[in-house]
Amino acid sequence: MLGVIGTKVGMTRVFKDNGKSVPVTVIAVANSKIVQRKTPEKDGYYAVQVNYGSKKKVSKSLEKKFTENNAEKGYLT
């Protein structure tokens, strides 16, 4: 599966060659990194936890998770 994680900035429009406008969403995409992988053997299901953006303050448990995975402090999804 392939995807992009970002934050919605707003809406705008783009014009086609024939002059018609098409509404588009503007998304700010930040660097992201997989912080945790869950597997059926260990957790009973597949999942990934991804961080994005940056955050100055995080809890000690999250700071440990980011440090272990060499990831920047950020928001988790």
CYANA upper distance limits for C-alpha pairs under 8 A (distance plus 0.5 A):
  4 VAL  CA     29 VAL  CA      7.96
  5 ILE  CA     29 VAL  CA      6.91
  5 ILE  CA     30 ALA  CA      8.19
  5 ILE  CA     32 SER  CA      8.26
  5 ILE  CA     52 TYR  CA      7.86
  6 GLY  CA     27 ILE  CA      6.46
  6 GLY  CA     28 ALA  CA      5.92
  6 GLY  CA     29 VAL  CA      4.90
  6 GLY  CA     30 ALA  CA      6.89
  6 GLY  CA     52 TYR  CA      8.05
  7 THR  CA     27 ILE  CA      6.02
  7 THR  CA     28 ALA  CA      5.80
  7 THR  CA     29 VAL  CA      7.18
  8 LYS  CA     25 THR  CA      7.72
  8 LYS  CA     26 VAL  CA      6.64
  8 LYS  CA     27 ILE  CA      5.09
  8 LYS  CA     28 ALA  CA      6.90
  9 VAL  CA     25 THR  CA      8.20
  9 VAL  CA     26 VAL  CA      5.93
  9 VAL  CA     27 ILE  CA      5.89
  9 VAL  CA     28 ALA  CA      6.82
 10 GLY  CA     25 THR  CA      6.53
 10 GLY  CA     26 VAL  CA      5.83
 10 GLY  CA     27 ILE  CA      7.84
 11 MET  CA     23 PRO  CA      7.58
 11 MET  CA     24 VAL  CA      6.34
 11 MET  CA     25 THR  CA      5.11
 11 MET  CA     26 VAL  CA      6.22
 12 THR  CA     23 PRO  CA      6.46
 12 THR  CA     24 VAL  CA      6.05
 12 THR  CA     25 THR  CA      6.97
 12 THR  CA     26 VAL  CA      7.62
 13 ARG  CA     21 SER  CA      6.52
 13 ARG  CA     22 VAL  CA      5.86
 13 ARG  CA     23 PRO  CA      4.90
 13 ARG  CA     24 VAL  CA      5.96
 14 VAL  CA     21 SER  CA      5.98
 14 VAL  CA     22 VAL  CA      5.78
 14 VAL  CA     23 PRO  CA      7.03
 14 VAL  CA     24 VAL  CA      7.44
 15 PHE  CA     19 GLY  CA      6.24
 15 PHE  CA     20 LYS  CA      6.10
 15 PHE  CA     21 SER  CA      4.81
 15 PHE  CA     22 VAL  CA      6.69
 16 LYS  CA     20 LYS  CA      5.98
 16 LYS  CA     21 SER  CA      6.69
 16 LYS  CA     22 VAL  CA      7.87
 30 ALA  CA     52 TYR  CA      6.47
 30 ALA  CA     53 GLY  CA      5.85
 31 ASN  CA     52 TYR  CA      6.54
 31 ASN  CA     53 GLY  CA      7.12
 32 SER  CA     50 VAL  CA      7.03
 32 SER  CA     51 ASN  CA      5.88
 32 SER  CA     52 TYR  CA      5.01
 32 SER  CA     53 GLY  CA      7.62
 33 LYS  CA     50 VAL  CA      6.08
 33 LYS  CA     51 ASN  CA      6.17
 33 LYS  CA     52 TYR  CA      7.59
 33 LYS  CA     71 ALA  CA      7.09
 34 ILE  CA     48 VAL  CA      7.15
 34 ILE  CA     49 GLN  CA      6.32
 34 ILE  CA     50 VAL  CA      4.93
 34 ILE  CA     51 ASN  CA      7.09
 35 VAL  CA     48 VAL  CA      7.99
 35 VAL  CA     49 GLN  CA      5.99
 35 VAL  CA     50 VAL  CA      5.94
 35 VAL  CA     51 ASN  CA      7.09
 35 VAL  CA     65 LYS  CA      7.65
 35 VAL  CA     66 PHE  CA      7.29
 35 VAL  CA     69 ASN  CA      6.46
 35 VAL  CA     71 ALA  CA      7.65
 36 GLN  CA     48 VAL  CA      6.12
 36 GLN  CA     49 GLN  CA      5.47
 36 GLN  CA     50 VAL  CA      7.69
 37 ARG  CA     46 TYR  CA      8.01
 37 ARG  CA     47 ALA  CA      6.44
 37 ARG  CA     48 VAL  CA      5.07
 37 ARG  CA     49 GLN  CA      7.01
 38 LYS  CA     42 LYS  CA      7.57
 38 LYS  CA     43 ASP  CA      6.32
 38 LYS  CA     44 GLY  CA      8.44
 38 LYS  CA     45 TYR  CA      6.99
 38 LYS  CA     46 TYR  CA      5.68
 38 LYS  CA     47 ALA  CA      5.42
 38 LYS  CA     48 VAL  CA      6.59
 39 THR  CA     43 ASP  CA      6.01
 39 THR  CA     44 GLY  CA      6.84
 39 THR  CA     45 TYR  CA      5.92
 39 THR  CA     46 TYR  CA      5.25
 39 THR  CA     47 ALA  CA      7.45
 40 PRO  CA     44 GLY  CA      4.29
 40 PRO  CA     45 TYR  CA      4.76
 40 PRO  CA     46 TYR  CA      6.41
 41 GLU  CA     45 TYR  CA      8.37
 49 GLN  CA     76 LEU  CA      7.15
 49 GLN  CA     77 THR  CA      6.36
 50 VAL  CA     76 LEU  CA      6.13
 50 VAL  CA     77 THR  CA      5.94
 51 ASN  CA     71 ALA  CA      8.42
 51 ASN  CA     73 LYS  CA      8.28
 51 ASN  CA     74 GLY  CA      6.15
 51 ASN  CA     75 TYR  CA      5.72
 51 ASN  CA     76 LEU  CA      4.89
 51 ASN  CA     77 THR  CA      6.79
 52 TYR  CA     74 GLY  CA      6.03
 52 TYR  CA     75 TYR  CA      5.90
 52 TYR  CA     76 LEU  CA      7.11
 52 TYR  CA     77 THR  CA      8.46
 53 GLY  CA     74 GLY  CA      5.72
 53 GLY  CA     75 TYR  CA      6.75
 54 SER  CA     72 GLU  CA      7.25
 54 SER  CA     73 LYS  CA      6.11
 54 SER  CA     74 GLY  CA      4.56
 54 SER  CA     75 TYR  CA      7.26
 55 LYS  CA     73 LYS  CA      6.08
 55 LYS  CA     74 GLY  CA      5.11
 55 LYS  CA     75 TYR  CA      7.29
 56 LYS  CA     73 LYS  CA      7.57
 56 LYS  CA     74 GLY  CA      8.35
 57 LYS  CA     73 LYS  CA      8.37
 58 VAL  CA     62 LEU  CA      6.66
 58 VAL  CA     63 GLU  CA      6.60
 58 VAL  CA     73 LYS  CA      7.62
 58 VAL  CA     74 GLY  CA      8.45
 59 SER  CA     63 GLU  CA      6.59
 60 LYS  CA     64 LYS  CA      6.68
 61 SER  CA     65 LYS  CA      6.90
 62 LEU  CA     66 PHE  CA      6.68
 63 GLU  CA     67 THR  CA      6.58
 63 GLU  CA     73 LYS  CA      7.41
 64 LYS  CA     68 GLU  CA      6.57
 65 LYS  CA     69 ASN  CA      6.87
 66 PHE  CA     70 ASN  CA      6.46
 66 PHE  CA     71 ALA  CA      5.40
 66 PHE  CA     72 GLU  CA      6.88
 66 PHE  CA     73 LYS  CA      6.67
 67 THR  CA     71 ALA  CA      6.78
 67 THR  CA     72 GLU  CA      8.41
